[in-house]
Amino acid sequence: MSRIALLAFVAGAALACAMAPSVAQNNAVAVTIDNFVFGPERIAVKAGTTVTWTNRDDIPHTVANKDRLFKSKVMDTDESYSFTFTTPGEYSYFCSLHPHMTGTIVVEAATGSAATQ
């Protein structure tokens, strides 16, 4: 392989890696809270993934599961809350201060695929 072909191959591989989805890598996923919205609102992760919600809004918010599996304290701006999902299933959550704010975490078996929806 010529030097130019090798450089083109390496550059292409690097670009492909940079464009690959990063959901659930390192068993961590971030959700932001901003303008009264959880973003992304719905995500799919593998069992064992830790989801961290960070409040980027200028008012307090919480993260609370309707089945009381997890609940954060009131988070001010730039504060975070994390929870590790170990059991497959669908977990709905909301802000207890602003119940119209909702989100969903879909936890798949560790061998299944996961992607942001």
C-alpha positions as CSV (number, residue, x, y, z in Angstrom):
1,M,0.0,0.0,0.0
2,S,1.4,3.4,-0.9
3,R,2.0,6.0,1.7
4,I,-0.8,8.2,0.3
5,A,-3.3,5.3,0.3
6,L,-2.3,4.4,3.9
7,L,-2.8,8.0,5.0
8,A,-6.2,8.1,3.3
9,F,-7.2,4.9,5.0
10,V,-6.1,6.1,8.5
11,A,-7.9,9.5,7.9
12,G,-11.1,7.6,6.9
13,A,-11.0,5.3,9.9
14,A,-10.5,8.3,12.2
15,L,-13.4,10.1,10.7
16,A,-15.6,7.0,11.0
17,C,-14.7,6.7,14.7
18,A,-15.5,10.4,15.3
19,M,-18.9,10.1,13.7
20,A,-19.9,6.9,15.6
21,P,-22.7,7.2,18.2
22,S,-21.4,7.6,21.8
23,V,-24.5,6.5,23.7
24,A,-23.7,4.3,26.7
25,Q,-20.0,4.2,26.1
26,N,-18.1,3.8,29.4
27,N,-21.5,2.9,31.0
28,A,-22.4,6.6,31.4
29,V,-25.0,8.8,29.7
30,A,-25.8,12.4,30.3
31,V,-29.2,14.1,30.3
32,T,-29.4,17.9,30.6
33,I,-32.3,19.8,32.1
34,D,-32.8,23.1,30.4
35,N,-35.7,25.4,29.6
36,F,-38.1,23.0,31.5
37,V,-37.1,20.0,29.3
38,F,-35.1,16.8,29.9
39,G,-32.8,16.3,26.9
40,P,-32.8,13.8,25.4
41,E,-36.4,13.1,26.7
42,R,-36.2,9.4,25.9
43,I,-33.0,7.3,25.8
44,A,-32.1,3.6,25.6
45,V,-29.2,2.2,27.6
46,K,-27.8,-1.1,28.5
47,A,-28.2,-2.5,32.0
48,G,-25.3,-1.3,34.2
49,T,-25.3,2.2,32.7
50,T,-25.2,5.3,35.0
51,V,-27.4,8.2,33.8
52,T,-26.5,11.6,35.1
53,W,-28.9,14.5,35.0
54,T,-27.5,18.0,35.2
55,N,-29.6,21.1,35.7
56,R,-28.6,23.8,33.2
57,D,-31.7,25.8,33.9
58,D,-31.7,28.9,36.0
59,I,-34.4,27.5,38.4
60,P,-34.4,24.3,40.6
61,H,-35.5,20.9,39.3
62,T,-35.7,17.3,40.5
63,V,-35.6,13.9,38.9
64,A,-38.2,11.4,40.3
65,N,-39.3,8.0,39.1
66,K,-43.0,7.5,39.3
67,D,-42.4,4.1,41.0
68,R,-40.0,5.7,43.5
69,L,-37.0,3.7,42.4
70,F,-35.0,6.9,42.3
71,K,-35.4,10.5,43.3
72,S,-33.0,13.4,43.4
73,K,-32.8,16.2,45.9
74,V,-33.7,19.6,44.5
75,M,-30.9,20.6,42.1
76,D,-29.9,24.2,41.6
77,T,-28.2,25.4,38.4
78,D,-25.2,23.1,37.5
79,E,-26.0,20.5,40.1
80,S,-26.2,16.9,39.1
81,Y,-27.8,13.6,40.1
82,S,-26.8,10.1,39.0
83,F,-28.5,6.7,39.1
84,T,-27.3,3.3,37.8
85,F,-29.9,1.2,36.0
86,T,-29.3,-2.5,36.6
87,T,-32.6,-4.1,35.6
88,P,-34.0,-4.1,32.1
89,G,-37.3,-2.2,31.7
90,E,-38.9,1.1,31.0
91,Y,-38.5,3.8,33.6
92,S,-40.6,7.0,33.4
93,Y,-39.5,10.0,35.4
94,F,-40.5,13.6,36.0
95,C,-39.6,16.8,37.8
96,S,-41.5,16.8,41.1
97,L,-41.5,20.6,41.1
98,H,-42.8,20.8,37.5
99,P,-44.7,17.6,36.8
100,H,-45.2,18.4,33.1
101,M,-41.5,17.8,32.6
102,T,-41.2,14.1,31.8
103,G,-38.6,11.6,30.4
104,T,-38.1,7.9,29.9
105,I,-35.1,5.6,30.2
106,V,-35.4,2.2,28.4
107,V,-33.0,-0.3,29.9
108,E,-32.0,-3.2,27.7
109,A,-30.2,-6.4,28.7
110,A,-26.4,-5.9,28.7
111,T,-26.1,-7.9,25.5
112,G,-28.8,-5.9,23.6
113,S,-28.2,-2.8,21.5
114,A,-28.7,0.7,22.9
115,A,-29.2,4.0,21.2
116,T,-30.6,7.5,21.8
117,Q,-34.1,7.7,20.5
